[in-house]
Amino acid sequence: MSTVGWGIAGCGWVARDHALPGLLAVDGARVVALHDLDPAALDRMPVEGARRTTDLAGFLATPGLDAVYVAVPNAGHRPLVEAAAAAGTAVLCEKPLAADVDDAQALVDACARAGVLLGAAYDQRWHPAHVRLRELVPELGTVTAVRIVYCCWLPGDWTPDGRPHDNWRVDRARAGGGAAIDLAPHGLDLVGTLLGEDVTTLSALLQTRVHDYGVDDGALLTGATPSGVLVGLHVAFNTPDALPRRRLEVVGTRGMAVALDTMGQTAGGSLTLYRPDPVDVPFADTPPFEAQFAAFTDAVAGRGRAGTAWPYDPARDLALHRLLLTALSESAPSESAPSGGTP
Ligand SMILES: NC(=O)c1ccc[n+]([C@@H]2O[C@H](COP(=O)([O-])OP(=O)(O)OC[C@H]3O[C@@H](n4cnc5c(N)ncnc54)[C@H](O)[C@@H]3O)[C@@H](O)[C@H]2O)c1
């Protein structure tokens, strides 16, 4: 297979503003089809030559379709992944895998049964600062802790682009929860990606402190890896975007690495290594979505950039999803009422 034909199912914010530009920059990838239930969303996708359809069956029957990127709200992942798997295409599914554990298990099973490649779209694995940080971890000595802050401001009427938006992120039925299920999966994935071992114990405290909606607007999660690295995650929809709100620290006995403003969809931010004097660490500027789509495209084509196929096992992504949702379901919500407030 020389060129991989991609379809995008769900043409909203992340697909239009981040995935599509990433995909269009990849050698050997071609966008052949777009699917969304909303014709206006299809119209807003800046790509030529692709079939645009609100009909899922017609989308999946597009000639030359090899891989489908699923970017609909979380509860919609399962039916789309199952349909794509049944049609025999590889699937790159947005995070979180699903809105609950049963759906996540079902979509992983569907791909395994169909024998198609399934990837979870944890784009931050591919952020160039995180790729560099992974190389630096051995220089930190014995890693004792990873501390992550990944917060933003997301009120009930939030919109990504100023246009009226269906804010499904605060609808438990479609999102599966609030800030924690939306933001924590990135941090949990990063811990495992950076350290080479995943968090296996996890607990959570949830709050609905500021916004008047029926899901958590903040959470603190604490966990540990099998070798004993402690992990702390603060995720929130109640931190004004103007404040410092994205920080990733890996702490070791010989040094510490601090990534600022790297967690997100673009290649920006900074990376500093303290041993103990601070040294700025340069990194590439490849957008994380571009790197992600390049790797998945190569895996689908069977060529494997740098000798690797898709290096992430869906069973591992499913285990992390189960761990997170179990911790969230066992957490006690804060008793206090939302206070309201504006940034
Ligand atoms: N990796 C990241 O950094 C990142 C960032 C943002 C969003 N996401 C994930 O991407 C997914 C989409 O998020 P978004 O912010 O782009 O949402 P969005 O609301 O902006 O877009 C979702 C689109 O899906 C369409 N849609 C809804 N149900 C559908 C269905 N059953 N079939 C076809 N189309 C359907 C909607 O019309 C809309 O155009 C979510 O799972 C979210 O968690 C990931």
The ligand as an SDF file (V2000), in Angstrom:
LIG
                    3D

 44 48  0  0  0  0  0  0  0  0999 V2000
   -6.5280   14.7030   21.5590 N   0  0  0  0  0  0  0  0  0  0  0  0
   -6.9380   15.9230   21.8980 C   0  0  0  0  0  0  0  0  0  0  0  0
   -6.1540   16.7940   22.2480 O   0  0  0  0  0  0  0  0  0  0  0  0
   -8.4010   16.2440   21.8180 C   0  0  0  0  0  0  0  0  0  0  0  0
   -8.8200   17.5930   21.8240 C   0  0  0  0  0  0  0  0  0  0  0  0
  -10.1680   17.8570   21.7080 C   0  0  0  0  0  0  0  0  0  0  0  0
  -11.0950   16.8230   21.6110 C   0  0  0  0  0  0  0  0  0  0  0  0
  -10.6760   15.5150   21.6370 N   0  0  0  0  0  0  0  0  0  0  0  0
  -11.6330   14.4090   21.5640 C   0  0  0  0  0  0  0  0  0  0  0  0
  -12.1900   14.4210   20.2290 O   0  0  0  0  0  0  0  0  0  0  0  0
  -13.5760   14.0940   20.2690 C   0  0  0  0  0  0  0  0  0  0  0  0
  -14.3560   15.2430   19.6360 C   0  0  0  0  0  0  0  0  0  0  0  0
  -14.1450   16.4360   20.3800 O   0  0  0  0  0  0  0  0  0  0  0  0
  -14.4030   17.8790   19.7240 P   0  0  0  0  0  0  0  0  0  0  0  0
  -13.9330   18.8660   20.7270 O   0  0  0  0  0  0  0  0  0  0  0  0
  -13.8420   17.9430   18.3640 O   0  0  0  0  0  0  0  0  0  0  0  0
  -15.9930   17.9170   19.6690 O   0  0  0  0  0  0  0  0  0  0  0  0
  -16.9300   18.8170   18.7340 P   0  0  0  0  0  0  0  0  0  0  0  0
  -18.2320   18.9180   19.4490 O   0  0  0  0  0  0  0  0  0  0  0  0
  -16.2240   20.0840   18.3700 O   0  0  0  0  0  0  0  0  0  0  0  0
  -17.0930   17.9630   17.4070 O   0  0  0  0  0  0  0  0  0  0  0  0
  -17.7900   16.7250   17.3840 C   0  0  0  0  0  0  0  0  0  0  0  0
  -18.3870   16.5500   15.9910 C   0  0  0  0  0  0  0  0  0  0  0  0
  -18.9630   15.2440   15.9210 O   0  0  0  0  0  0  0  0  0  0  0  0
  -20.2060   15.3400   15.2400 C   0  0  0  0  0  0  0  0  0  0  0  0
  -21.0000   14.1770   15.6550 N   0  0  0  0  0  0  0  0  0  0  0  0
  -21.6110   13.9740   16.8400 C   0  0  0  0  0  0  0  0  0  0  0  0
  -22.1420   12.7510   16.8880 N   0  0  0  0  0  0  0  0  0  0  0  0
  -21.8640   12.1700   15.7020 C   0  0  0  0  0  0  0  0  0  0  0  0
  -22.1320   10.8910   15.1480 C   0  0  0  0  0  0  0  0  0  0  0  0
  -22.7750    9.9400   15.8460 N   0  0  0  0  0  0  0  0  0  0  0  0
  -21.7200   10.6200   13.9050 N   0  0  0  0  0  0  0  0  0  0  0  0
  -21.0430   11.5610   13.1860 C   0  0  0  0  0  0  0  0  0  0  0  0
  -20.7560   12.7850   13.6510 N   0  0  0  0  0  0  0  0  0  0  0  0
  -21.1470   13.0790   14.9060 C   0  0  0  0  0  0  0  0  0  0  0  0
  -20.7680   16.6830   15.6440 C   0  0  0  0  0  0  0  0  0  0  0  0
  -21.7340   17.1470   14.7110 O   0  0  0  0  0  0  0  0  0  0  0  0
  -19.5100   17.5400   15.6670 C   0  0  0  0  0  0  0  0  0  0  0  0
  -19.2650   18.1510   14.4040 O   0  0  0  0  0  0  0  0  0  0  0  0
  -13.8930   13.8190   21.7440 C   0  0  0  0  0  0  0  0  0  0  0  0
  -13.8110   12.4440   21.9960 O   0  0  0  0  0  0  0  0  0  0  0  0
  -12.8060   14.5680   22.5070 C   0  0  0  0  0  0  0  0  0  0  0  0
  -12.5330   14.0210   23.7720 O   0  0  0  0  0  0  0  0  0  0  0  0
   -9.3460   15.2330   21.7320 C   0  0  0  0  0  0  0  0  0  0  0  0
  1  2  1  0
  2  3  2  0
  2  4  1  0
  4  5  1  0
  4 44  2  0
  5  6  2  0
  6  7  1  0
  7  8  2  0
  8  9  1  0
  8 44  1  0
  9 10  1  0
  9 42  1  0
 10 11  1  0
 11 12  1  0
 11 40  1  0
 12 13  1  0
 13 14  1  0
 14 15  2  0
 14 16  1  0
 14 17  1  0
 17 18  1  0
 18 19  2  0
 18 20  1  0
 18 21  1  0
 21 22  1  0
 22 23  1  0
 23 24  1  0
 23 38  1  0
 24 25  1  0
 25 26  1  0
 25 36  1  0
 26 27  1  0
 26 35  1  0
 27 28  2  0
 28 29  1  0
 29 30  1  0
 29 35  2  0
 30 31  1  0
 30 32  2  0
 32 33  1  0
 33 34  2  0
 34 35  1  0
 36 37  1  0
 36 38  1  0
 38 39  1  0
 40 41  1  0
 40 42  1  0
 42 43  1  0
M  CHG  2   8   1  16  -1
M  END
$$$$
